[in-house]
Amino acid sequence: MSQQNGPQSEIVITNARVFDGHDVLEGLFTVGITGANIDAISTAAVNGNKRIDAGGRFLMPGLIDSHIHLNDFYNATTENFMEAYLNQRLPKNLMDLLSAGVTTIKSVGDPLDYILKTREQLGNGELRGPRLLTTGPCFCAVATHPATTVYGANPWYRKRAAFESESASESRDEVKRLADRGVDAIKIIHQGGCRGHGQQPYYLTIKEMGIHAEIFRLPQDVLEAIIDEAHKHGLKATVHTFDEDAAVAALEAGADGLEHGVVNAQLTSDRVIDLLKKNGASYVPTLWLVASELTYANLRKLAEADVRVALGTDTFCGLGSWGDNTLVETERMVEAGVEPIKVLRIATKNGADYLGLEKLGSIAPGQIADLIIVDGDPSADIGALRKLKMTMKNGEVVVNNL
């Protein structure tokens, strides 16, 4: 890498092994940062006002978790309980994410007013945590997942976090409303059986949550209308699927991503792969929640086919630990047979590409300085991500264990 000549940087990180979002660079590097941005990366010295000695440790982009549920759908049953969560527990959850090296998150299926307020607070520094992207409420068929399952015991939350409709025109209007409010993407649920006489019932069972309920997928015209309207407003549309035929239907409708993807059986053809590539879409396997030999085999097949895979955990309050779940996700990807270097790309550059964040996910001049330093070499041993020494977000050190 050639030396970058220019004005003095505010911060320089020296003696760093660098994974730049694509590859591990040969040798030790100095990275210069001014304000929120990287302004130099060089094997030669870079002038700076403040120096951070990485001591030969591994410097890489911050991790991106593109599928979480930031708000508490178990306990936020009234406005007062939601406010209590936001004031008392959310700040720790956000710091736990930073302490695991997670610098960007996308939250899906939240009450709109509250999640937009949290995004604003993170943006203006009132809250400390990862940068937040949000879909607001998710789209689903009437009386189905998640409205009658994970939100089923919480009517207050259900009303605000799930838009239940099987009308294409109503759904288009809701997409317009969400776009006007400034959401970052659109989230759709497309899992279940088809409504109608004589149709085979489709049940969703989640033993850990005591859920066993019949669920329904959206009519195809409604699915297509939501995705089409999202694209008209410059928003990506990502679709929750569990079954191969639903995944194909979502991608044929133009989906930009599959959340969970194909969970219940091994892929039977290359159709999902071909459509993911055609759409430039991403596959988010959420192995933290749905790890099995089937999901491992499907992920391995997609990764070998060079489909863009992005990291997402489906983390929610009440199960697992914030931040740690993201690290578990990387470890399970390796267990599934994906090389650690590919997992690093999945957790950084691929996630940035999936979320449309051109300035994130890589280390280069002009990129935003969301960076982490870890002991060891996670490109060889993914467990090194657990040895976090520093997290930097927007050029500011927010976790320092050096």
NORWORA-V979967 format. One record per residue. N is the residue number from 1. RES is the residue in three letters. PSI is psi in degrees with one decimal (none if undefined). OMEGA is omega in whole degrees, -180 to 180 (999 if undefined). NEAR is the number of other C-alpha atoms within 8 Angstrom. Layout:
BEGIN
n=N res=RES psi=PSI omega=OMEGA near=NEAR
n=N res=RES psi=PSI omega=OMEGA near=NEAR
END
This chain:
BEGIN
n=1 res=MET psi=128.9 omega=-177 near=5
n=2 res=SER psi=154.2 omega=179 near=5
n=3 res=GLN psi=141.6 omega=177 near=9
n=4 res=GLN psi=114.8 omega=178 near=7
n=5 res=ASN psi=140.8 omega=179 near=5
n=6 res=GLY psi=-169.9 omega=-179 near=4
n=7 res=PRO psi=162.1 omega=-179 near=4
n=8 res=GLN psi=137.3 omega=177 near=8
n=9 res=SER psi=157.3 omega=176 near=14
n=10 res=GLU psi=-40.7 omega=-180 near=11
n=11 res=ILE psi=138.0 omega=171 near=12
n=12 res=VAL psi=132.9 omega=174 near=16
n=13 res=ILE psi=118.7 omega=-174 near=12
n=14 res=THR psi=162.9 omega=173 near=13
n=15 res=ASN psi=48.7 omega=-177 near=12
n=16 res=ALA psi=132.9 omega=162 near=15
n=17 res=ARG psi=137.5 omega=-170 near=14
n=18 res=VAL psi=125.6 omega=161 near=11
n=19 res=PHE psi=117.3 omega=-170 near=13
n=20 res=ASP psi=11.2 omega=-176 near=12
n=21 res=GLY psi=-17.4 omega=178 near=13
n=22 res=HIS psi=-53.8 omega=-173 near=8
n=23 res=ASP psi=165.9 omega=171 near=7
n=24 res=VAL psi=122.6 omega=-178 near=9
n=25 res=LEU psi=149.2 omega=-177 near=8
n=26 res=GLU psi=127.3 omega=177 near=5
n=27 res=GLY psi=-172.5 omega=178 near=6
n=28 res=LEU psi=143.9 omega=-173 near=11
n=29 res=PHE psi=158.2 omega=169 near=13
n=30 res=THR psi=133.2 omega=180 near=16
n=31 res=VAL psi=124.7 omega=179 near=13
n=32 res=GLY psi=141.3 omega=-177 near=16
n=33 res=ILE psi=131.2 omega=175 near=15
n=34 res=THR psi=125.4 omega=-174 near=11
n=35 res=GLY psi=-129.4 omega=-179 near=7
n=36 res=ALA psi=-1.1 omega=-168 near=11
n=37 res=ASN psi=150.6 omega=170 near=13
n=38 res=ILE psi=130.1 omega=179 near=17
n=39 res=ASP psi=-3.4 omega=178 near=13
n=40 res=ALA psi=145.3 omega=168 near=15
n=41 res=ILE psi=123.0 omega=-168 near=14
n=42 res=SER psi=152.4 omega=170 near=13
n=43 res=THR psi=-11.5 omega=177 near=11
n=44 res=ALA psi=174.7 omega=-179 near=7
n=45 res=ALA psi=146.8 omega=174 near=6
n=46 res=VAL psi=130.1 omega=179 near=12
n=47 res=ASN psi=141.5 omega=179 near=8
n=48 res=GLY psi=153.2 omega=179 near=11
n=49 res=ASN psi=-35.0 omega=-179 near=9
n=50 res=LYS psi=137.3 omega=-177 near=7
n=51 res=ARG psi=136.8 omega=175 near=9
n=52 res=ILE psi=116.1 omega=-178 near=8
n=53 res=ASP psi=112.2 omega=179 near=8
n=54 res=ALA psi=-15.2 omega=175 near=12
n=55 res=GLY psi=35.2 omega=-180 near=7
n=56 res=GLY psi=5.5 omega=180 near=8
n=57 res=ARG psi=178.1 omega=-172 near=13
n=58 res=PHE psi=121.2 omega=178 near=14
n=59 res=LEU psi=132.1 omega=-178 near=13
n=60 res=MET psi=167.7 omega=176 near=13
n=61 res=PRO psi=152.6 omega=175 near=16
n=62 res=GLY psi=153.7 omega=-179 near=16
n=63 res=LEU psi=149.2 omega=180 near=11
n=64 res=ILE psi=119.7 omega=177 near=15
n=65 res=ASP psi=107.4 omega=-169 near=15
n=66 res=SER psi=11.7 omega=177 near=14
n=67 res=HIS psi=96.2 omega=173 near=16
n=68 res=ILE psi=169.7 omega=172 near=14
n=69 res=HIS psi=98.8 omega=-168 near=13
n=70 res=LEU psi=-32.8 omega=-177 near=10
n=71 res=ASN psi=163.2 omega=-172 near=12
n=72 res=ASP psi=97.9 omega=-178 near=11
n=73 res=PHE psi=-5.8 omega=173 near=11
n=74 res=TYR psi=-50.6 omega=-167 near=9
n=75 res=ASN psi=-15.3 omega=-180 near=7
n=76 res=ALA psi=73.5 omega=-174 near=14
n=77 res=THR psi=-8.5 omega=176 near=12
n=78 res=THR psi=170.1 omega=177 near=8
n=79 res=GLU psi=-41.1 omega=-179 near=7
n=80 res=ASN psi=-42.9 omega=179 near=7
n=81 res=PHE psi=-35.6 omega=176 near=10
n=82 res=MET psi=-45.1 omega=179 near=12
n=83 res=GLU psi=-38.2 omega=178 near=8
n=84 res=ALA psi=-42.3 omega=178 near=9
n=85 res=TYR psi=-47.4 omega=-177 near=12
n=86 res=LEU psi=-36.7 omega=-176 near=10
n=87 res=ASN psi=-31.7 omega=-170 near=8
n=88 res=GLN psi=-36.8 omega=-172 near=8
n=89 res=ARG psi=-33.1 omega=-178 near=9
n=90 res=LEU psi=-44.3 omega=-179 near=10
n=91 res=PRO psi=-39.2 omega=178 near=12
n=92 res=LYS psi=-42.0 omega=178 near=8
n=93 res=ASN psi=-41.8 omega=180 near=9
n=94 res=LEU psi=-41.5 omega=179 near=12
n=95 res=MET psi=-33.3 omega=176 near=10
n=96 res=ASP psi=-37.0 omega=176 near=10
n=97 res=LEU psi=-47.9 omega=178 near=15
n=98 res=LEU psi=-37.9 omega=-178 near=15
n=99 res=SER psi=-16.8 omega=174 near=11
n=100 res=ALA psi=1.5 omega=179 near=13
n=101 res=GLY psi=12.3 omega=180 near=13
n=102 res=VAL psi=117.0 omega=-176 near=15
n=103 res=THR psi=-9.3 omega=177 near=15
n=104 res=THR psi=138.0 omega=177 near=13
n=105 res=ILE psi=152.8 omega=168 near=14
n=106 res=LYS psi=124.5 omega=180 near=12
n=107 res=SER psi=135.5 omega=-173 near=15
n=108 res=VAL psi=134.6 omega=176 near=14
n=109 res=GLY psi=51.6 omega=-179 near=12
n=110 res=ASP psi=154.6 omega=169 near=17
n=111 res=PRO psi=127.7 omega=-165 near=11
n=112 res=LEU psi=-50.6 omega=-174 near=10
n=113 res=ASP psi=-41.4 omega=-176 near=6
n=114 res=TYR psi=-42.1 omega=-178 near=8
n=115 res=ILE psi=-32.6 omega=176 near=12
n=116 res=LEU psi=-36.2 omega=177 near=11
n=117 res=LYS psi=-42.7 omega=178 near=8
n=118 res=THR psi=-42.6 omega=178 near=9
n=119 res=ARG psi=-42.2 omega=179 near=11
n=120 res=GLU psi=-42.7 omega=-179 near=8
n=121 res=GLN psi=-37.2 omega=176 near=10
n=122 res=LEU psi=-36.5 omega=-180 near=14
n=123 res=GLY psi=-35.0 omega=-177 near=9
n=124 res=ASN psi=1.5 omega=176 near=7
n=125 res=GLY psi=0.7 omega=177 near=7
n=126 res=GLU psi=-32.8 omega=172 near=7
n=127 res=LEU psi=146.4 omega=175 near=10
n=128 res=ARG psi=126.8 omega=-180 near=9
n=129 res=GLY psi=-174.2 omega=177 near=11
n=130 res=PRO psi=159.4 omega=170 near=13
n=131 res=ARG psi=145.1 omega=-171 near=10
n=132 res=LEU psi=128.1 omega=167 near=10
n=133 res=LEU psi=150.7 omega=-176 near=12
n=134 res=THR psi=151.5 omega=173 near=12
n=135 res=THR psi=-12.4 omega=-167 near=15
n=136 res=GLY psi=-153.0 omega=-178 near=16
n=137 res=PRO psi=152.9 omega=178 near=14
n=138 res=CYS psi=160.3 omega=177 near=15
n=139 res=PHE psi=134.5 omega=178 near=12
n=140 res=CYS psi=165.4 omega=174 near=17
n=141 res=ALA psi=168.3 omega=-179 near=14
n=142 res=VAL psi=134.1 omega=174 near=8
n=143 res=ALA psi=58.0 omega=180 near=9
n=144 res=THR psi=-173.1 omega=179 near=13
n=145 res=HIS psi=134.6 omega=2 near=13
n=146 res=PRO psi=-0.2 omega=-172 near=10
n=147 res=ALA psi=-43.3 omega=-176 near=13
n=148 res=THR psi=1.1 omega=-179 near=11
n=149 res=THR psi=-90.8 omega=-177 near=12
n=150 res=VAL psi=-25.7 omega=175 near=11
n=151 res=TYR psi=4.1 omega=-170 near=13
n=152 res=GLY psi=-32.0 omega=180 near=10
n=153 res=ALA psi=8.6 omega=-175 near=7
n=154 res=ASN psi=78.7 omega=-177 near=11
n=155 res=PRO psi=-31.4 omega=179 near=9
n=156 res=TRP psi=-46.6 omega=-179 near=8
n=157 res=TYR psi=-42.7 omega=-179 near=13
n=158 res=ARG psi=-43.9 omega=-178 near=11
n=159 res=LYS psi=-30.8 omega=-173 near=8
n=160 res=ARG psi=-19.3 omega=-172 near=11
n=161 res=ALA psi=-6.7 omega=179 near=13
n=162 res=ALA psi=126.8 omega=174 near=14
n=163 res=PHE psi=107.0 omega=-175 near=10
n=164 res=GLU psi=112.6 omega=179 near=10
n=165 res=SER psi=145.0 omega=172 near=10
n=166 res=GLU psi=30.1 omega=176 near=10
n=167 res=SER psi=124.7 omega=179 near=7
n=168 res=ALA psi=-41.5 omega=-178 near=11
n=169 res=SER psi=-41.3 omega=177 near=7
n=170 res=GLU psi=-40.5 omega=-179 near=8
n=171 res=SER psi=-39.6 omega=176 near=14
n=172 res=ARG psi=-42.6 omega=180 near=11
n=173 res=ASP psi=-38.2 omega=179 near=8
n=174 res=GLU psi=-38.9 omega=175 near=8
n=175 res=VAL psi=-44.5 omega=179 near=12
n=176 res=LYS psi=-42.9 omega=-180 near=11
n=177 res=ARG psi=-44.8 omega=-180 near=8
n=178 res=LEU psi=-39.8 omega=178 near=10
n=179 res=ALA psi=-41.5 omega=179 near=12
n=180 res=ASP psi=-31.5 omega=179 near=7
n=181 res=ARG psi=-12.0 omega=173 near=6
n=182 res=GLY psi=27.8 omega=175 near=6
n=183 res=VAL psi=161.9 omega=-176 near=13
n=184 res=ASP psi=-19.4 omega=-179 near=10
n=185 res=ALA psi=174.9 omega=179 near=12
n=186 res=ILE psi=135.4 omega=-180 near=14
n=187 res=LYS psi=132.4 omega=-177 near=14
n=188 res=ILE psi=139.9 omega=173 near=12
n=189 res=ILE psi=124.0 omega=179 near=14
n=190 res=HIS psi=74.1 omega=180 near=14
n=191 res=GLN psi=140.1 omega=176 near=14
n=192 res=GLY psi=-173.2 omega=178 near=11
n=193 res=GLY psi=175.4 omega=176 near=11
n=194 res=CYS psi=141.8 omega=178 near=9
n=195 res=ARG psi=150.2 omega=176 near=6
n=196 res=GLY psi=157.1 omega=-177 near=5
n=197 res=HIS psi=131.0 omega=175 near=4
n=198 res=GLY psi=2.6 omega=179 near=4
n=199 res=GLN psi=144.1 omega=179 near=8
n=200 res=GLN psi=127.1 omega=179 near=5
n=201 res=PRO psi=146.5 omega=179 near=6
n=202 res=TYR psi=122.7 omega=-177 near=9
n=203 res=TYR psi=139.9 omega=171 near=9
n=204 res=LEU psi=123.8 omega=179 near=10
n=205 res=THR psi=122.9 omega=175 near=8
n=206 res=ILE psi=94.4 omega=-173 near=8
n=207 res=LYS psi=-39.6 omega=-177 near=7
n=208 res=GLU psi=-24.7 omega=-177 near=5
n=209 res=MET psi=5.9 omega=179 near=6
n=210 res=GLY psi=33.8 omega=-176 near=7
n=211 res=ILE psi=128.3 omega=170 near=11
n=212 res=HIS psi=101.3 omega=-172 near=10
n=213 res=ALA psi=145.2 omega=173 near=9
n=214 res=GLU psi=134.8 omega=-179 near=10
n=215 res=ILE psi=163.0 omega=-173 near=13
n=216 res=PHE psi=146.1 omega=176 near=16
n=217 res=ARG psi=164.1 omega=178 near=13
n=218 res=LEU psi=147.0 omega=168 near=13
n=219 res=PRO psi=145.7 omega=-174 near=9
n=220 res=GLN psi=-37.0 omega=-179 near=7
n=221 res=ASP psi=-31.8 omega=178 near=7
n=222 res=VAL psi=-43.9 omega=175 near=12
n=223 res=LEU psi=-48.0 omega=-180 near=14
n=224 res=GLU psi=-39.6 omega=-179 near=11
n=225 res=ALA psi=-42.1 omega=-179 near=12
n=226 res=ILE psi=-46.3 omega=-179 near=12
n=227 res=ILE psi=-43.1 omega=179 near=13
n=228 res=ASP psi=-43.7 omega=-179 near=9
n=229 res=GLU psi=-38.2 omega=176 near=11
n=230 res=ALA psi=-46.6 omega=-179 near=16
n=231 res=HIS psi=-34.1 omega=177 near=10
n=232 res=LYS psi=-27.7 omega=-179 near=7
n=233 res=HIS psi=13.6 omega=177 near=8
n=234 res=GLY psi=22.5 omega=-178 near=6
n=235 res=LEU psi=139.8 omega=172 near=11
n=236 res=LYS psi=147.5 omega=178 near=12
n=237 res=ALA psi=123.1 omega=179 near=14
n=238 res=THR psi=144.2 omega=-169 near=13
n=239 res=VAL psi=127.5 omega=172 near=14
n=240 res=HIS psi=120.1 omega=174 near=13
n=241 res=THR psi=157.8 omega=172 near=15
n=242 res=PHE psi=-21.8 omega=-170 near=12
n=243 res=ASP psi=150.3 omega=-176 near=12
n=244 res=GLU psi=-41.9 omega=-179 near=12
n=245 res=ASP psi=-35.3 omega=177 near=6
n=246 res=ALA psi=-37.9 omega=177 near=11
n=247 res=ALA psi=-43.4 omega=178 near=14
n=248 res=VAL psi=-44.9 omega=180 near=11
n=249 res=ALA psi=-42.2 omega=180 near=9
n=250 res=ALA psi=-43.8 omega=-179 near=13
n=251 res=LEU psi=-37.7 omega=176 near=14
n=252 res=GLU psi=-26.6 omega=177 near=8
n=253 res=ALA psi=-5.4 omega=176 near=9
n=254 res=GLY psi=15.1 omega=-178 near=10
n=255 res=ALA psi=145.0 omega=179 near=15
n=256 res=ASP psi=-9.0 omega=179 near=14
n=257 res=GLY psi=154.9 omega=173 near=14
n=258 res=LEU psi=123.7 omega=176 near=15
n=259 res=GLU psi=122.8 omega=-172 near=13
n=260 res=HIS psi=-51.4 omega=174 near=13
n=261 res=GLY psi=-115.8 omega=-180 near=14
n=262 res=VAL psi=112.5 omega=-169 near=14
n=263 res=VAL psi=-35.4 omega=-167 near=11
n=264 res=ASN psi=-12.2 omega=-178 near=8
n=265 res=ALA psi=160.7 omega=175 near=9
n=266 res=GLN psi=147.4 omega=177 near=10
n=267 res=LEU psi=134.8 omega=-176 near=8
n=268 res=THR psi=-14.1 omega=-179 near=4
n=269 res=SER psi=-177.2 omega=178 near=5
n=270 res=ASP psi=10.4 omega=-175 near=7
n=271 res=ARG psi=-44.4 omega=179 near=7
n=272 res=VAL psi=-43.9 omega=178 near=11
n=273 res=ILE psi=-47.9 omega=-178 near=10
n=274 res=ASP psi=-41.2 omega=-179 near=8
n=275 res=LEU psi=-38.8 omega=176 near=11
n=276 res=LEU psi=-43.8 omega=179 near=15
n=277 res=LYS psi=-41.7 omega=-180 near=10
n=278 res=LYS psi=-41.8 omega=-178 near=7
n=279 res=ASN psi=-10.3 omega=-170 near=10
n=280 res=GLY psi=33.1 omega=-172 near=8
n=281 res=ALA psi=169.0 omega=-178 near=13
n=282 res=SER psi=153.8 omega=180 near=13
n=283 res=TYR psi=123.7 omega=-176 near=14
n=284 res=VAL psi=98.2 omega=-167 near=14
n=285 res=PRO psi=-18.0 omega=178 near=15
n=286 res=THR psi=54.3 omega=-178 near=15
n=287 res=LEU psi=-23.0 omega=176 near=13
n=288 res=TRP psi=-36.0 omega=-177 near=12
n=289 res=LEU psi=-34.6 omega=-170 near=8
n=290 res=VAL psi=41.4 omega=179 near=10
n=291 res=ALA psi=130.3 omega=176 near=11
n=292 res=SER psi=170.2 omega=176 near=7
n=293 res=GLU psi=-33.1 omega=179 near=7
n=294 res=LEU psi=-49.1 omega=-178 near=11
n=295 res=THR psi=-33.8 omega=176 near=16
n=296 res=TYR psi=-45.9 omega=-178 near=14
n=297 res=ALA psi=-40.8 omega=180 near=10
n=298 res=ASN psi=-42.3 omega=177 near=11
n=299 res=LEU psi=-45.4 omega=-179 near=11
n=300 res=ARG psi=-42.8 omega=180 near=11
n=301 res=LYS psi=-42.7 omega=180 near=8
n=302 res=LEU psi=-42.6 omega=180 near=11
n=303 res=ALA psi=-40.3 omega=179 near=11
n=304 res=GLU psi=-26.0 omega=179 near=7
n=305 res=ALA psi=4.5 omega=179 near=7
n=306 res=ASP psi=31.0 omega=167 near=6
n=307 res=VAL psi=145.3 omega=176 near=12
n=308 res=ARG psi=115.2 omega=175 near=12
n=309 res=VAL psi=136.3 omega=176 near=13
n=310 res=ALA psi=153.7 omega=-179 near=14
n=311 res=LEU psi=132.1 omega=171 near=16
n=312 res=GLY psi=142.2 omega=-172 near=14
n=313 res=THR psi=-27.6 omega=-169 near=16
n=314 res=ASP psi=27.5 omega=178 near=10
n=315 res=THR psi=137.3 omega=174 near=14
n=316 res=PHE psi=163.4 omega=-178 near=11
n=317 res=CYS psi=136.1 omega=173 near=11
n=318 res=GLY psi=-7.2 omega=180 near=5
n=319 res=LEU psi=125.5 omega=-178 near=6
n=320 res=GLY psi=-168.5 omega=-176 near=9
n=321 res=SER psi=137.6 omega=179 near=7
n=322 res=TRP psi=135.0 omega=-179 near=11
n=323 res=GLY psi=-54.7 omega=178 near=13
n=324 res=ASP psi=-37.5 omega=178 near=10
n=325 res=ASN psi=-37.4 omega=179 near=12
n=326 res=THR psi=-40.4 omega=178 near=14
n=327 res=LEU psi=-38.2 omega=175 near=11
n=328 res=VAL psi=-40.6 omega=180 near=9
n=329 res=GLU psi=-44.7 omega=179 near=14
n=330 res=THR psi=-39.6 omega=-179 near=12
n=331 res=GLU psi=-38.1 omega=179 near=10
n=332 res=ARG psi=-31.3 omega=174 near=11
n=333 res=MET psi=-41.0 omega=177 near=13
n=334 res=VAL psi=-41.9 omega=176 near=12
n=335 res=GLU psi=-33.6 omega=-180 near=8
n=336 res=ALA psi=-13.8 omega=178 near=11
n=337 res=GLY psi=10.9 omega=177 near=8
n=338 res=VAL psi=132.4 omega=-179 near=11
n=339 res=GLU psi=143.0 omega=180 near=7
n=340 res=PRO psi=-39.2 omega=180 near=12
n=341 res=ILE psi=-37.1 omega=177 near=10
n=342 res=LYS psi=-36.2 omega=179 near=8
n=343 res=VAL psi=-38.5 omega=176 near=12
n=344 res=LEU psi=-40.9 omega=176 near=11
n=345 res=ARG psi=-42.4 omega=179 near=11
n=346 res=ILE psi=-39.8 omega=-174 near=13
n=347 res=ALA psi=-6.1 omega=-177 near=14
n=348 res=THR psi=-85.7 omega=-174 near=16
n=349 res=LYS psi=-42.5 omega=180 near=13
n=350 res=ASN psi=-41.5 omega=178 near=13
n=351 res=GLY psi=-41.6 omega=178 near=16
n=352 res=ALA psi=-42.4 omega=178 near=13
n=353 res=ASP psi=-43.0 omega=180 near=10
n=354 res=TYR psi=-42.5 omega=-177 near=11
n=355 res=LEU psi=-1.3 omega=179 near=7
n=356 res=GLY psi=31.9 omega=-177 near=6
n=357 res=LEU psi=85.0 omega=-172 near=9
n=358 res=GLU psi=-25.1 omega=-176 near=7
n=359 res=LYS psi=3.5 omega=-178 near=8
n=360 res=LEU psi=167.6 omega=172 near=13
n=361 res=GLY psi=0.3 omega=179 near=18
n=362 res=SER psi=162.5 omega=179 near=13
n=363 res=ILE psi=110.4 omega=-180 near=12
n=364 res=ALA psi=156.0 omega=176 near=10
n=365 res=PRO psi=134.7 omega=-179 near=9
n=366 res=GLY psi=-15.9 omega=178 near=8
n=367 res=GLN psi=153.4 omega=176 near=12
n=368 res=ILE psi=139.4 omega=-176 near=11
n=369 res=ALA psi=70.8 omega=166 near=15
n=370 res=ASP psi=105.2 omega=-169 near=14
n=371 res=LEU psi=153.8 omega=171 near=11
n=372 res=ILE psi=152.4 omega=173 near=14
n=373 res=ILE psi=130.5 omega=178 near=13
n=374 res=VAL psi=152.9 omega=171 near=15
n=375 res=ASP psi=150.8 omega=178 near=11
n=376 res=GLY psi=-172.0 omega=-175 near=9
n=377 res=ASP psi=95.8 omega=-179 near=11
n=378 res=PRO psi=-13.3 omega=176 near=12
n=379 res=SER psi=-15.6 omega=175 near=9
n=380 res=ALA psi=-36.0 omega=-179 near=7
n=381 res=ASP psi=103.3 omega=-174 near=9
n=382 res=ILE psi=-22.0 omega=179 near=12
n=383 res=GLY psi=-16.8 omega=177 near=8
n=384 res=ALA psi=-21.0 omega=177 near=12
n=385 res=LEU psi=-21.7 omega=179 near=11
n=386 res=ARG psi=-10.5 omega=-178 near=8
n=387 res=LYS psi=56.7 omega=-174 near=9
n=388 res=LEU psi=132.0 omega=179 near=15
n=389 res=LYS psi=-26.5 omega=-180 near=12
n=390 res=MET psi=141.3 omega=169 near=14
n=391 res=THR psi=130.5 omega=176 near=18
n=392 res=MET psi=132.2 omega=176 near=14
n=393 res=LYS psi=128.7 omega=-179 near=14
n=394 res=ASN psi=35.2 omega=178 near=10
n=395 res=GLY psi=4.3 omega=180 near=14
n=396 res=GLU psi=131.7 omega=176 near=7
n=397 res=VAL psi=117.2 omega=-177 near=9
n=398 res=VAL psi=-16.9 omega=172 near=9
n=399 res=VAL psi=126.9 omega=-177 near=10
n=400 res=ASN psi=107.8 omega=176 near=8
n=401 res=ASN psi=16.4 omega=-179 near=6
n=402 res=LEU psi=none omega=999 near=4
END
